Amino acid sequence: MTDPSDEQLIRSAMETAKNSYSPYSRIRVGAAILTTEGKIITGTNVENSSYGLSMCAERVAVFAAISMGYKNFKKIAVVTAEGKGISPCGACRQVLHEFDSDIEVLTLDERGKLLKSSLRELLPRAFSLR
């Protein structure tokens, strides 16, 4: 099976971001995670008036994947609905690290150019029980 292109992952994340429920920040974020089986699973941010109950797009995508039986990931793309890059927050980095510190993280720079980094680069010396 051929993996989808990085651009396809970005497009999936951008399309999913349009479903965001973000009345407080007004930042519509989408994430598309690629499993080792080649499946793309998406998530979007869901905010709540009690801010601590809000959930980031990356974690929504990971939790959806887990609920579908997927636990091995290659890449995750994170962007806004408007096509702007955004980096995973610390909580999302830690959740992703639980599954693989070498997950490739894709986003866009201010000019729309694809940026790639490993989760290990974004979360050096991560907390782990392994």
N, C-alpha and C positions, 0 to 999 in steps of 0.2 A: 504494500500500500504506500502510495506517495503522500508525504506530508503536504498540507496546504502551505502556500507561500506566506511569508511574513506579512505581506500586504493584505492577503486574504484574512489573516488573523486580526489585523488592525481594522479592516472594514467590518468584520463581525463585531468587534468591540464597539466601534463607532455606532453601528446600527442598533445594538442593544442599549447603548447609552440613551437613546431616544425614549426608552421606556422608564427611565429614572423617575423616582419619586423624590424630588429634592426641592421642596418649597422653601426651605430655610437658607441653604447655601446657594441655590440656583446653579449649582455645578453638576451637570449631568455626566456621570462617569460610567463607562462600560469596560468590561473585562472579557477577554476570550482566552480560555486556557486550553492548551492542546495536550491530550493524553498520549501516552506512549503507544496506544492503539490507533492513534490518528483521529480521534474524535475531538471536535471542538465543542466546548461547553461554555456558555456565556453567563454573565451576571451583571447587574447594574446596582448602583447605590440606592438604598432605601433609608430615608431620614425619618426622624420622629421628633415631636416637640420636646420630648425628654431626650436630649442629644445623645446621652450614653446608650440609648437603645437603637441608635442608627447603625446601619451596616454598610460597609464599603463594597464596591463592585467586585473586587478581587476575592474577598471572603465569600460573597454570595456565589461566585463561580466555583470556588473550591468546594464549598458545602454542597452545591448542586451536584458536582462531579462525584463526591463521596457518596451522596445518597443514591446515585445511579450505579455505584459499584466500582468507580475508577479511583485509583489511589496513586498512580504513577503519571507524572507530568513532565513534559519537555519544555514548554514555553507558555508564557502568558503575555498578552497584549493589553495595555491599559491606555485609554484615551477618553477625551470628552466627546460629547455628541457633535460639537463644532469642529472636531478634528484637531484639537490641541492636545499636546502631550501632558501627561501627569504621572508622577511617580508614586508607586505604592507607599502608603504610610508605614510606620514602624510595626504596627499590629499586623498588617497584611503581610509584611516581609517575614515576620516571625511565624505566622500561620503557614505560609508557603514553605519556609525552611523546615517545618515539621515533616514535609514529604520529600524534599530534595534541595540541597543548597546550591545545586548547579542548574536549577531552572533558569532558562533564558528569559529575561524581561525585556519586552519591546514597548517602546513609546515613540513619540515624535518630538523633535526639537521645535523651536519657535518658528522655523521656516517650513515645517512639515516633513523634514528629513527623518528617516527611520533611525532611531537610536537603539542599540542593543547593549545589554550588560547582563552579567550573571547575578543571580541572587546573592551569591557569595561576595561579590563586589559591593552590592547595596547594603549588605548586612554582615560586615566582617565580625569575626569572633562571636557569632550568634550563640544564644543560650540553647543548649541541647542536652538531653539526658543520654544521648547515644554517644 
